[in-house]
Each structure stands twice: as C-alpha cells, then as structure tokens.
Amino acid sequence: MSKEKQNKAERYGNTSIKSLKGAERVRLRPAVIFGSDGIEGCQHSFFEILSNSIDEAREGFGKVIEVTRFKDRSIMVKDYGRGIPLDYNENEKRYNWELVFCELYAGGKYKNNSGENYEFSLGLNGLGSCATQYSSEYMDVTVFRDGMRYDLHFEKGENVGGLKKQKWDYESTGTIIKWRPDLEVFTDINIPLEYYTEVLRKQAVVNAGLKFILYDEESDRVFEYCYENGIVDYIKEVSGDKAFTDIQYYETSTRGRDREDKPEYKLKMQIAFCFNNEVNLLEYYHNSSFLEYGGAPDKAVKNAFVYVIDKFLKSQGKYNKDESRITFQDIQDSLILVSNSFSTITSYENQTKKSITNKFIQEAMTEFLKEKLEVYFIENKVECTKILEQVLVNKRSRETAEKTRVNIKKKLSGNVDISNRVKKFVDCRSKDVNKREIYIVEGDSALGSCKLARDAEFQAIIPVRGKILNCLKADYDSIFKNEIIVDLLKVLGCGVEIKSKHNRELSTFDLNNLRWSKIIICTDADVDGYQIRTLILAMLYRLVPTLIQVGKVFIAESPLFEIRTKDKTYFAYTDKEKNEIVSKLKGKYTILRSKGLGENDPDMMWQTTMNPETRRLIQVVPDDIKKTEEFFDLFLGDNLPGRKSYIEEHGHKYLDMIDVM
C-alpha cells in the first residue's frame, strides 16, 4: 500500500461520520427537500408556506389569502385563519414556534389525541415552514390569536430575539409570514410573476369560494382569483361557447387501503369534464396540489375513458373492419377534464408533490368513472353519438398525420447533392451558413438573369415554376405531393413545423439545420409577381413560421422605373421616387417601365436586386401575429364571406392596381 493511500485509510475512522444539524440540513442540501437548488426549488419553498394558509382556509377558517411579491424578491403570505399556535407546548415541553419553524417533521397536521387536524392537507409532511425558514435570508412571522400579537424574526435559519408577545386589538385572527429566499441556498430567487399568477389561479380552481389576491410591487398590479363553483366554473371559462357537450360533474367519497396490511384512509373525488373541438385540457389536483405528472388520477382517467368509449364504439359497430382501436390521445384531443381529489393518506412520488402513487386512489377512481361514464352514455344518446364520432375522427386524423410525418421525413431527408437533386437549383460555393443566401425567383427566365448577375460565392438560386399551391387552403397530403414545395423545403434544409389537431406536434423542424442566413423572395413588380410572392410567404408561414419569427425571410424590392439620361441610369422603386429623380434632372431623359426580372441585364440585376451594398431588402416580420393570421385567413384561407366584405369596403383603394384592359 502506498504511503498516501495508507494516510487516507488512517484518516477515515469513527470520527469521520458527521451529520448535518439544524439549518444546515436544508441550507447545504436544498434539493433534497425542494427538489432543486434552482428557481424550481425556490418556487416550491413559497408553495410550502402558501399550502399552510390553504389548509387552514379549507378547514373553514378564513376565506381570503393575500400574497405580495416585492421588488427585492421577498415574499409575503397573509391569511385570516386561526393563527399558528406559537406559545409553550406542555406535551412537547417546548415552544410551538420551535417545533413549527425549527424542527423538520413537526406540525399540527399529524394525528393527535383529539382526532385528526386538517383531514385533507396539502402540507402533511411537516417540512414546509421549517424548511422555508431555514432556506431564507430572513423570515418575519406575525400571528394574531388569543387576543395577542406574536412576532418572530429569523436570519439564515437562526432565531434572533426569541418570541415577542403583546396584547393586541385585532380585526381578525391570522398569520403573516414575510421572507426573502437566500441566494446562498438557491442559485436563483427571481420567481417570475407568471408563476404566482398560475399557482394562485390553480388554487382558486380547486378551493371553491376561496379568494386569492396577489399584489405585485414590481408592476404595481393586483390580481384576484376566485371560482365560486370550483372546477365547474373553471371548465366553463376554459371551454367558452365551443363545447359540443354539457359539463358533467361527479363527486363521491369512499374508504379503502393501498394494501391489506396498510391503514385504511378516506378518499374524496370531484371530476368534471366536457368535450370541445377547439380546446383540450387535462389537469389533476390532489389535496389542492397540482399534479404536473398526474400519477394515479391520470391512469384512472385514461383507463376509464378508453374502456367505456371503446366499448360503445364496438357495440354500435362504429369501427371499420380490421381498424385499430382508439388510444387515449384520440379522446384527449377533444376533452376538457379536471379532477380534484383529497385523501387522508397520500403517497407522493417525492416532496415536490407532482405525482401521487396510491393504488387505492387509482382503482377507486377508475371504477367510479367507468360506472358514471356508462350511465352518461346510455342516458344521453345524442351527446354519446357526437363523442363517439368525434373520437373516431380524431383517431383517423392522427393516423393520417403520422403517415404524413413519415412521408415528409423520407422526402426531406438527406443532403441536397448529386444523389438527391433539386431541379434547376443553383448552389453557391461557400459552406459558411452565416454568409449563404438563397434567392427564390419567379420562373426560368429570372433564374437565368439572376444566375448571371449573382455573386456565386455566397448567393444561390431556386426558381418556382408558376403559381405555387395555396398552402393555407390545402391539406398536408396535397402540400407534400407538390414537387415545387418539397424542392423548396429540401433546399432550406430545416424540415417543417407540422401541427396537427390541438397543437400535437408532428414536426421535423430544426432551426440549426437551416442552410442559409437569408431567404430572399424575388419576383416581378407586377400583379402576378405579387401573387407569387404572397403564395411563397403563405407557404413559409404555414410550414416554417419560425423562419419568419427569427427574421430569416426577406423580400427583394424590384424597381418599377428605369430613368435613362445620356450619362447615367437611375432606378425608382415608387412613383414618388420617380418624380423626385425627374425633378432634379436638367437635360433629356427617358422613362421606361421596368421589365420582368428575366428581361433585365445582369448589371442591372446585380445593382438593383443582388448587390448587398445597393439592393433593397424588406425583412418579413410579423409585428402582430394575430393580425397576420387574420389577414392570411381573409385573403388566402376559407373565409369567403370575409373576403367579399373586405373587397366591397376597401376595393376602391386598389382600382389603379387592377391588371385588366
């Protein structure tokens, strides 16, 4: 054994084993308690304090919870409950404030001699208040109860000054906790406003009638959330007037155990749902905690809905011969469902409470839902038929979309080279993506002119032959049978962004695979040229919208007029520019209406359209995405009444542009 190794062996003895004590248990290992030492862990520390106020309100003490987000990232939670007991505890022979704020696995939610406090609790593990206190730069606690005001102050996990207590004439009992998460514990404490609004909205959903008020000092805004009828009101809000069934609401209570040798516990379930063709949503809550990953309730919902709907599809002969059975995805595409369950014993996947694993909860919820769904389908034949038919439509649409995705991958895979040629595509020499430009030009004649005029080092060209398919009206199957579109996508190299029904992506898109720094649309300055340009933009907007959003798409302006004098030629891109140029000329001049791109000589093409020093490029940027969508739909989509109405109202403004004799 080497000397160094021997020294190490001697140093590793009985005194080497150490335990973390007090605040160190959280401050040095926050991820063990909060799941992360980053922003997610910091957010969870806030939720632990909020949970205690929610538990108190759900027991019937207080109907309002106030949260304040301060500019310096400190947080305050105020409730109007009974107030946390902080005085001396005869049973434990210690002060309650020490148990609550300085002792992990202590609290008022464990079973005691008087029965069960907090039958259905968010914060049953007794970690929250203490762990959050330990992980704070400071924490101030104020409690009003028993005719007294109690105050505590902590710094970096240590109490400073003990418990202060004085008689107080208050309007309401309650607890106020203000603290600042510690940057020595968390790598990031800047909890975004969106987190608070989302969490408080969700808690209002599952705690019917409880009002949450958020004060944001940074934006000087106030947010209020309250759903008097809980998950039913929430589903009404989400669904709007687009649902094609009524909202169903089921509620029950039962008792059971996860294993024969485990204790029996109480379970309460609330489930609401409706079917909607434009919006879909699945949200699961347990003891008010949002279950991001679901667990037992998610499995129950999937099992019950697939079982019942598949059963009715079979019994009514809705499946085609040899057709595969539905999956839950086909149901989910049109389903808005929220479950809100409570249990006196809960097995969370971990302390962050994003999933529960109780076997009894899964089995009880599955059987309850199956029973209720079967009754619903039998008693509501009209709605039953609508649901079955829509689920089959979703299923067949999914299968078609999957085939389309596979076909697209085949068509767009591989490099554009000798073995995978694109007709009439002219590449450039440079392999530097930051320099390469692709010109999409109108027809073979423009290809010839641009090819002669370009800088072959970094400028490539691909022609489009005639007016391409209107991608806003065509289905994906038609689009990807179109040779021109497939060729354009091959040349771009970044794949496509396909979104099937309800935003389920079947995308092959990867911006990192884009082969060009600029995509330049170059068409004639006439009505036909404008229409071709619009159709190319519609194609990019439908199939690769990210390229527009990140500013990769440009339009090359072509001059409308060529003004010749004895010594020089001028180019004007508008009537106003033409008049300005003409007003400054002294001698004779000739004005020529600019010809199509294919008729321009190479020098003119280089100077006006391709030379980075003198060309005019318009970057295509959707300043208002909603407005862009509306106008694309109006002019190129299926909105025929809207198009007619728009032309009737605004058509007179464009009379001089109509290309008729």
Beta strands, then each sheet from edge to edge (+ up, - down):
strand 1: 64-69
strand 2: 75-79
strand 3: 88-89
strand 4: 94-95
strand 5: 136-145
strand 6: 148-155
strand 7: 158-159
strand 8: 164-167
strand 9: 174-181
strand 10: 211-216
strand 11: 221-225
strand 12: 248-256
strand 13: 265-275
strand 14: 281-286
strand 15: 289-290
strand 16: 294-295
strand 17: 335-343
strand 18: 355-356
strand 19: 437-442
strand 20: 459-464
strand 21: 518-522
strand 22: 553-556
strand 23: 561-564
strand 24: 569-572
strand 25: 590-593
strand 26: 617-619
sheet 1: 7+ 6- 5+ 9- 2+ 1- 10- 11+
sheet 2: 3+ 4-
sheet 3: 7+ 6- 8+
sheet 4: 12+ 13- 17+ 14+ 15-
sheet 5: 16+ 18+
sheet 6: 20+ 19+ 21+ 22+ 26-
sheet 7: 24+ 23- 25+
end
